[in-house]
Amino acid sequence: MKRRSERGLYFARMSSADCMIIPTLDEIDRIAQRGDAIVRNLEITQCYYEISQCVSARIGVSANWCTFATWASKQAGQTIRQEDLLRDFEARFNLSPEISARLEAVSSRLKSVGALLRGQVSRTAILRAIDPAAAFARAGDAVARGNKKVFEEIGREFARFLAVIGDANSFNRGKLASFCAVLRPGDPPEGQRLLAEAFMTYHEAQFQTGKDKAELILLANLCAGFHEQSRLQPEIAEALNAALATAEDLKRNLSLAPGFNRDSRLNALLRRTTDLDRVFAGLIDAVNRLIRQVITDHLMTLHLSGAEVLRLGQDLRNKFPEVLAQITNPRLIEVLTRVDLTANNLRESGADDWANFADRMHFIADFFRVYQERRQLFEPPFTPGQAALIKSGKRPDGPV
């Protein structure tokens, strides 16, 4: 009980003076232009954390979009670094009954058309031929591009918002209009109308209290989140569809593999297109499904502060915070009606297909609402030592 009250006092004392230095636009541009995708992602994650702290010092300690973006960016880093992807795939590949059946079908078909095989086509040879690491590299590249795209647009606008009107002592319509004037009209993905609404709502929330403030912050988070996810749709779809190998690719690569390339008879059989295409196509379909499952599981897992892990394909099991249990703001009701397919409850909040925009936004709407008042989300994503190295443009040793 004492720890909780001390945490509450810490956040209650936060003010503009307590905020760390706001990242400059030049700093954000520098980070976005860094060529090393891994280091860039670490810098983006740290920068989101710093912006989140500054926004919370001005509008209150409810989680803002940058608070959520901190943890989403940190999770994206695991895919960008391809951590455990290949090991996870190989484990599933070796244990899969479907893969075993497909390999047996390939071996049987090769033997039936004259191949002199001593046993089944080896899993090692197939793994080399399909090159799953290349698929995971493509997925990581797509996620890295999405991470960069969102940061250099939305992260930059948050820093500009803080610099232009974040420290206003009262609602400043003139500064707000000046800030929003440079945002593109129209709907996402190209238009920035929802971003303009998000920042107008954050500014209004600065001067509200209690339930009114909490609802305004949720509205702003959802507007920013809707814009973000619209912008990310191509990269998310690309990452999930990174497994693009074909039966022809598999046959060609097998013909070059050690052992296979010295067998002229087997090579001739691999070049035939009629007798073997069906069984090779069945094998590659099973492999591609397995690769997509691994990528999907990694993209649909979110590690939060305090070792909390969310599986985005599962329904959220928490409750809405009391201040957001019943929504009264008319515009927020309108937005929730559009994106939350099971209004005011968490039924079916889990996303079946992360590449499906509506499915994804349904989860995100409930996630933002459930976790908005979680103070743990404001904890730093890295240790002080790691953060210092990251801010100097270096990758820390060990897990991040």
N, C-alpha and C positions, 0 to 999 in steps of 0.2 A: 504493500500500500504506500509506503514511504517513497519507493522508487517511482511509482506512478505520479505522485504529487510533485516530486522533484522534476520529472520530465515535463509535467504540465507547466510548472513555474518557469522552466527554461524557455519553452515555446511562448509563454505569455509575455516574457520579457523582451522577446525579439522585436526589434524596431528597425527602421531604415538605417540607424546608426550601427546596429549589430550586423547588418548584412555585409558579406564579403564584397570585394570590389566587383562591380558589374563587368562582365567580359565586354570588351569593345567590339565594334563592328569589324575593325581591322583584324582583331584576334580571331573572330569567328571565320572571317574570310581566309585567314592563314590556315586554320585548322581544316577547313573544307577543301583546300587545295593541296593538302598533304598527299603525297603519292602512295605512301605505305598504308594500305587499307586497315591493317591491324592496329597500328599506332594511332591512325586517324580515328578509328572507332573508340579507342580508349580516351582520347582527348575529347571527343564528342560527348561521351558518357560523363566525364568529369565536368565539362562545361555545362551540360544540362543540369547537373547537380548544383553548380554555383548559381545559375540563373534561377533555379527553383527556390533556393534559399532567399534570393533577393526578392522574388515575386511574393513569397510567403511573408517576408518582413513588411511588405506594403499592403497586401490585400488580406492577410490573415493566414492561419496555419492549416486551413483545409488544403489538401493536395491540389496543386495546379497541374496543367498539362505537362510542364517540364518535369514535375515530380515523377509522373508516370513514365515520361520519356526516358528518364535516367535509367530505370530498371529495364525498360524495353530495349534500350540501346546496349545495356550491359549483356542482356540475353542474346541480342543479335551478334555480339562479339564472339560468342561461342560458335555460331555457325560460320562467321567470317574466318575464324581461326580453324574451323573444321574439327573442333575438339570432339573426340570420341565418335565421330560420324562413321569413319571407316571401320573401327573396331566393332561398333554396334552392328553395322551391316554384315560384316564377316561372321559374327556370332549368329545372326539370324539366318544367313545364307547356309551355314553349315548345319543348322538344326531344322531347316525347313523341310517338311515332308513333300511339299509341292516341288521344291527345287530337286529333291532326290528323284521324284517321279519323272520330272522333265529330263534330268540327266540320263536316266535309264532309257527313256524314249529315244534320246539322241544316239546313245551307244547302240541300241538295238537297231535303229534305222541305218546307222553307218555300217554295221555288220551285215545287214540284209542286202545292202547294195555293194558289198565286196570289201569293206574295210577290214584289215587284219588287226583287230584290237584284242589285246590280252584281257582286258576288263572294261569297266565303265570309263568313259571320258572323265578325267580327274577334275575335281573341284578347283584345284590350284590352277590348272590350265584355263578353265573357264573364267576364274577370277581375273587372271592376267589379261585374258582376251576382252572381257567386258570393261575393264578399267573403271571400277566404281569411283576411284579417287577423282577421276576427271569430272564425273557428275557432281560430286560434292564440291569440287573447286568451282564449277559453274554456279551452283547454288550459293556458295559463299560470296562469289563476285556479285550476284544479283542482290543479295542482302546488303553488301557493302555499298553498292550504288544507291539503294533505297535509303540506307542510313545517312549517307552524304546528302542526298536530295532533300530530305526532310529537314535536316539540321541547317543547311545553308539557306533554306527558305523560312521555316517556322522558328527555328532557334534564333536566327538573325532578327526576325521581327520581334521576338520577345526582348532581346537585348535593346533593340531600338525603342520599343515601348517603354522600357524602364528608363532609358536615357531621356526620352522626350517628355513623358507625363507621369512616370511612376512615382515621383516624389511630390505630386501636387497635394496641397492641403485641403482642397475642396474639388468637387467635380468641375473639370475645366473643358467645356464643350469646344472652345476654340482650338486648344492643343489637340484634342481628340480628333477633331475634323482635319486638322493639318496632318496628323499621324496617318489617318485612314485614307487621305487623298491619294497617296502613292500606291495603294493596294489596288490590284486590278479588279474591275467590276465583273459580275457574273459568277456562275457556279463553278465548283471544282470539276475536273482537275485543273483547268487553266485559270478560271476566275478565282478571286480571293475574297468574295463577298462574305463567306462564313468566317474567314480570319478576321475581317473587319468587325463582324458582329461579336466574335470572341473577345477582342480587345476592348470594344466598347463596354461589354458586359463585365470584364475584369475591372475596368476603371469604375464602373458604377458600384461594383461589389466593395471597392475600397471604402466606401462611405455608408455601408449598410452593416447591420449586426444580426446575430442569431440566425434564424431560419431563412430570412430574406437573403442574407449574405451567402449562406451555404447553397441555396438554390441557384443564385446567380453564378457562383463559381462552377457548379455542376453544369449549368447551361453553357458557360464559356468553354469548359473542358470538352463538352460534347461537340460544340461548333468547331473547335480546333481539331478534335479527333476525327470528325467526319471529313474535314478537309485533308488531314494527314492520310487517312486510309484511302481516300480517292486518289491521291497522288501516288500512293504506294502500290496500287492495284497491279500495274504491269510487273514490278519487281517481285511481288509476292507470287504471282502466277508463274513467273519465270523460274523462281527458286524451286517451287514445288514440281515443276515440269522439267527439271534439269536432267532427268534420266531420258536421254534421247537416242540411246543406242538402238540399232536395228538388227534384224537377223543377218542381213548382209554384212554389217560391221563385225558381228561375231564370227561369221565364217571367214571373213578376210583376216581378222586378227589371229584366229586359230591357225590359219595356214602359215602364219609367220612365227608361231610360237615354237620354242625349243621342243624337239621331238617330232612335232607335226611337220615342220618345214623340211625334214630330211626324208619324209615318206612321200615319194612322188605319187604313189597310188592314192593315198589319203588326200593329198593336195588336189588331185584331179577330181575326187569325189566332192570335196568341199566347194569346188568351183561350179558344180552342177546346181541348177536352180530349181529343178522340179521335184526331185525325190526327197530333198532334205529341208526345203524351206518351211514346211509345216511344223516339223519338230523343233527346228531352230527358232521359229517365230514364237512357238509356245514357251520355250525356255526364256527368250529375251523378254517376253511379256511378264513372266513371273519375276524375273530379275528387276525389271523396271518398276513393277509394283512394290517390290521390296525396298528399292532405293527411295521411292516416293514416301513409303511409310516411315523410313528412318528420318528423312528430311522433315516430313510433316510433324513427327513426334518431337523433333528438336525445335522447330519453329513454334509449336503449340505447347511449349513448356516455358513457364516464366518463373525464374528464381527471384524472390523478393528479399528484402532485408530480414534478418533474423532467421535465416535458413528456411523460410516459408516457400513452398513450391506449389505453383498452380498448374494443373493440366487443363489447357484451354478447351479441350474437347469434352470436359466434364462440367456438369452444372456447378455453379458457385454454391457453397454450402453455408455461407455466412448470412447475416441479416443486414438489411439496410440500416444505417445509423438512424437513431430516433429523429434527428433533425431533417432527414430526407425520407422518412418512412411514408409520409403522405405529401404529395407535391401540390402546391397551390399556385405557383407562378405559371400564368397562361402560356407564355412562350416555351417554357420548359416542358409543359405538358404536351404541347404541339410537337416538339422535337422528339420526346420520348415515344410518342404515339407513332412516329415515323420509323424509329430505329429499334425500339424494344418490342419484340413481337409477342411477348407475354407480359403485359404491363403490370407493374407493381408486385411482381413475384419473380423468383429465380428459376422457375420451371423452364427447361429447355434452353437455359442460358449457354450451355456448352456448344461450341461451334463444331458442326460435323465436318465442314470443309473450309479450311482457313483461306482458300483462294476465292471463296464465295463472299462477296462484299456484304450482302445483307446478313449472312450468318456471322461474319466477323464483327460487324457493327452491333449486332444484338449482344454478343458477349461483352464487347467493350463498354457499351452503355451500362450494363449491369455491373461490370467490374469497376468503372469509374464511380458509380453511385455507392457501391458497397464499401470501397476502400478510401473514399475521399477524406474521411476523418481519421484515418490511421496515421498516427504520428510517427510510427516506425518507418514509414516511407521516406521521411526526411533524413534518415541516417545516411552517412556517406557510403558510396558504392565501393570505395577503395580505402585502404589504410593511409594514414598521413604520409608514410614513406613511399607508398605506391603512387599516391597523388602527386607528390613532388617530382618523381621521375617522369610521370606521364605529362605533367605540365612543362617539363623541359624537353619533351619530344622523344622520350625513351620508353621502351617497353620493359616493365619490371620482370624480374625473374619469378618463376613460380606461378601458381594459379592466380588469375585475376577475375 
